[in-house]
């Protein structure tokens, strides 16, 4: 086998199939490839493996591109269509044939199946051995044929894998795989190798469900005398119950996570920690991830989804953001959730409230929920739970409170002093005053502190909302 070299500039790729949404596993693989290339000044490429024409759709391709853009995983150059390279793939198959590394196989599907049935009946390997491998070309019929690679029959093939270590495959377990079908279309196994070679890919970082494919794909590299890339087969992601991740575990499309209000930065941080670690660091920035990430730090055991950990990291990222980044994140969330875009006035009101919203919101969805009081107009319509706080007694209390606020100095210290003094004079615990005020100011029973809401709303709006509530 050709020796694997790492002295070339790093080139990695992500090669999803556009047959559905871009799920979390594909996103993590993309992230690992992006981090490895970008952290070394290399190139990160995107290839759409759209050879399955029956299942590949433009909508699915666009979903992949949307997911990549939302995650912030920029790629170099244009996205490559594997289907459009079919002519090049066939050309390589013909070259393998000319080199004597492949052969024409005229066996029909019926003959292959008959061979396998006989092998099963006799208890021997069903690995198909074509009778055409060493046939004299003079005996070739004038009939359709597939092109098969000549796999070694003896010895072993060793996959040198950065994550898995050396993986040895007995060559008698390798079949003479088809590289070009009898209808002239290339197989996936050939297309992947040709594309990776032509794109200059130096490191193939992908799921370990492709590990066995590496031995077969190395046959093509050897046949063509091409340099074998560095292999890094990463364990798949499991659900919290330890089973392979499925939709019920949260194997959602990337844009579904965006629509739930998770910041892209938090998702990058969380995905990086799924199967890779840097000491005990949990929360880190993109700059730190780019500096720290290395494929040698990827663990061999499957990572497990942990929604609580994601929520915690998400909250930390929101708390660490500057105001402009939060607003941009909210706008991205609204777009993903297909909610109407924010008006300039609403954005301004939201921005003024961020000081009391970002420290406890785990997602942009939660942040917007907490910011509800800034986005509503008078008259405030309390929800059912908040309405229970506005009985006749409470309305009377608010009516008595309002004059104390009309000429108040609108600072936190002044407001705290006024409300504390008022509650004491009424013989009330502060909670008995805060409940009706939350209902009046926000129409909710769970809100930021009443002081924070009053400061955000300003004196005139606060007094007006309290007056509305006291009148019923």
C-alpha positions, -999 to +999 in steps of 0.1 A: +000+000+000+012+036-006+025+052+025+003+078+042+018+112+045+009+141+067+034+167+054+009+182+029-013+211+038-044+198+056-075+193+036-107+178+051-142+173+038-177+166+049-197+145+024-234+142+034-261+126+013-291+148+005-317+123+014-331+140+044-323+166+071-288+172+083-288+154+117-267+160+148-242+132+139-234+147+105-231+181+121-206+168+146-185+151+119-186+184+099-175+203+130-146+179+137-134+183+100-138+221+102-120+225+134-091+203+123-086+221+090-092+256+102-070+251+133-041+243+110-046+269+083-060+241+060-090+238+037-124+224+045-145+212+016-181+203+011-192+175-012-229+165-017-230+127-023-261+129-045-256+097-066-288+082-052-310+100-077-342+085-064-338+098-029-316+129-034-337+161-035-328+198-040-347+205-007-325+181+012-294+197-003-306+231+007-313+218+042-277+207+044-264+241+033-287+258+057-275+236+086-238+243+077-244+281+075-263+282+107-236+262+125-211+287+111-191+260+094-178+279+063-164+258+035-138+266+008-149+269-028-182+256-042-200+226-029-191+196-051-218+174-066-207+137-066-232+129-093-217+155-117-183+137-114-197+104-127-177+107-160-145+111-141-153+081-119-159+059-149-127+071-164-108+059-134-125+025-135-113+022-171-078+032-161-078+005-134-089-020-160-060-009-183-035-012-154-046-048-148-058-039-113-094-045-123-112-069-147-144-073-167-170-095-150-198-108-171-216-127-143-253-119-142-272-111-110-289-145-113-256-163-115-243-144-085-274-153-065-271-189-075-235-190-063-245-176-030-274-200-025-251-229-032-225-215-008-251-212+019-263-247+014-228-260+016-220-239+047-191-220+030-185-183+025-210-164+004-183-140-007-187-140-045-156-152-064-160-142-101-150-168-127-139-139-149-111-127-127-084-145-146-103-153-178-086-150-212-100-118-229-105-140-259-132-158-241-151-126-232-187-126-246-203-097-263-224-089-233-228-062-206-201-064-179-193-048-146-157-038-137-144-053-105-112-045-086-088-073-081-086-077-043-057-096-028-066-131-018-039-137+008-023-117+036-038-088+055-047-052+050-040-029+079-060+003+084-038+028+103-065+048+121-057+078+143-088+071+165-092+033+163-055+024+162-043-003+137-073-023+124-064-055+106-086-071+079-079-105+064-077-102+027-096-134+022-126-114+037-124-088+009-145-093-022-136-081-057-160-052-053-177-036-084-164-002-092-184+003-124-218-013-129-228-029-161-250+001-169-219+023-168-226+040-135-199+042-108-204+027-073-202+047-041-170+029-031-152+041-063-168+076-063-157+084-027-121+076-034-119+094-067-135+125-053-113+125-022-082+122-043-092+148-068-102+172-040-068+167-024-083+154+009-055+145+033-075+135+063-108+115+061-126+121+094-159+102+094-182+079+114-168+045+124-196+029+105-174+035+075-144+017+091-147-015+071-152+006+039-116+019+044-101-015+036-120-018+004-114+018-006-077+013-001-079-011-029-087+017-053-059+039-038-034+010-044-047+003-079-042+039-089-009+045-070-025+073-050-015+085-016-038+071+011-053+098+034-050+098+072-080+078+085-099+089+116-131+070+122-150+085+150-176+066+172-212+073+166-234+093+190-257+073+213-288+084+231-289+088+269-299+051+272-267+040+255-285+029+223-277+043+188-291+077+184-326+079+169-352+105+164-368+097+198-334+104+214-331+138+198-315+130+164-332+160+151-323+180+120-298+208+128-323+235+119-348+220+144-323+228+171-320+263+157-358+266+158-357+256+195-335+286+202-301+271+208-272+295+199-250+281+171-219+288+193-234+266+221-241+239+196-206+240+183-192+238+219-215+209+228-209+189+197-171+194+201-174+178+235-193+148+221-165+123+219-136+148+223-122+165+253-095+190+263-088+182+300-119+191+321-129+221+300-166+221+293-173+257+282-150+271+256-150+296+227-145+289+190-110+304+193-101+279+221-116+250+202-096+258+171-064+260+192-071+229+212-088+204+188-069+175+175-081+142+162-058+123+186-081+135+214-111+118+200-123+089+222-129+054+209-161+049+228-195+063+217-205+097+230-239+101+246-264+129+241-271+148+273-298+174+269-292+189+303-256+195+295-265+211+262-290+234+280-264+244+306-238+252+280-264+271+260-272+293+289-235+300+295-230+311+259-261+334+260-248+349+293-214+355+277-227+372+246-226+409+239-259+426+233-255+428+195-247+391+193-278+382+214-300+403+191-285+386+160-290+352+177-326+360+184-332+371+148-316+338+136-339+319+160-370+337+147-360+329+111-354+292+119-387+290+139-405+308+110-417+335+134-423+371+121-391+392+122-387+417+150-395+454+144-368+480+151-389+492+181-392+457+195-355+451+190-347+483+209-370+473+237-355+439+239-320+453+239-328+475+268-340+445+288-311+421+281-293+430+314-321+411+332-327+384+307-294+367+296-282+354+329-310+328+333-321+320+298-309+287+285-322+293+249-333+322+229-368+308+231-366+311+269-351+346+266-380+358+244-404+342+268-389+362+297-389+393+275-426+390+270-433+421+290-413+443+265-432+430+235-467+436+245-488+467+243-515+481+266-539+470+278-519+440+292-540+408+291-530+386+320-530+348+314-551+326+336-525+321+363-517+358+365-553+368+365-557+350+398-533+375+413-556+404+404-586+401+428-604+431+442-580+434+471-549+433+449-564+459+426-570+482+455-534+477+467-521+486+432-544+517+431-528+529+464-493+522+452-495+541+419-494+576+434-461+567+452-445+560+418-458+590+398-431+614+411-405+589+421-368+591+411-366+562+386-336+544+400-334+509+414-324+521+448-353+546+449-378+520+436-367+494+461-371+519+490-406+529+478-419+494+474-404+481+506-418+510+526-452+506+509-454+469+517-445+474+553-472+502+556-497+478+542-486+449+565-477+429+534-448+405+527-432+417+495-443+385+476-479+396+481-471+429+464-449+414+437-475+389+424-501+415+414-473+437+400-461+409+378-496+403+365-500+440+358-467+447+342-462+414+322-495+395+323-475+365+336-468+351+370-432+342+362-411+372+351-379+390+357-379+409+389-405+437+392-376+462+397-360+452+364-393+454+346-400+488+359-366+501+349-370+486+314-405+499+309-398+534+323-419+555+346-448+564+323-454+529+309-451+513+344-476+537+360-500+533+330-500+495+333-505+496+370-534+520+366-549+497+339-547+467+363-561+486+393-592+496+373-598+460+360 
